[in-house]
Amino acid sequence: MSINDIQDEIIEEFSMFDDWIDRYQLLIDYGKSLPPFPEEQRTEQNLIDGCQSAVWFTASLQDGKVVYQATSDAILVKGIVALLLRVLSGQTPQDIAAADLYFIREIGLQEHLSPTRSNGLSAMLRQMKLYALALSSK
């Protein structure tokens, strides 16, 4: 499935809810679905700078596609992480680097986050693209 197809799916899922309380709950539910993150990967090196909460990311290249693993110690942020993984994990480094993640705008996510969480979202996206660029040179 392409990045845009997945984004369109997410937009459709969020459009079922008018209230942001329900949308936050949907984010929390996404976070609960994240696979366990290996304890040995919770290192300073894998910690994302710029996030209010602790967020750990790793990336590897498998069959030409970037596979991310991530988690957070904050339940809402964990949901945001789950969304980002859903959209970008399993895509090629080139597609990730070129992606316009319009779903963030379309579902109103950034405008409903505190400024520090919004900065954290930007930091996560930046790191994911950096991982993809680094892996594309391998």
Secondary structure, DSSP 8 states (H G I E B T S, - for coil): --HHHHHHHHHHHHHT--SHHHHHHHHHHHHHTS----GGG-SGGGB-TT-SS-EEEEEEEETTEEEEEEEESSHHHHHHHHHHHHHHTTB-HHHHHH---THHHHTTTGGGS-HHHHHHHHHHHHHHHHHHHHHHT-
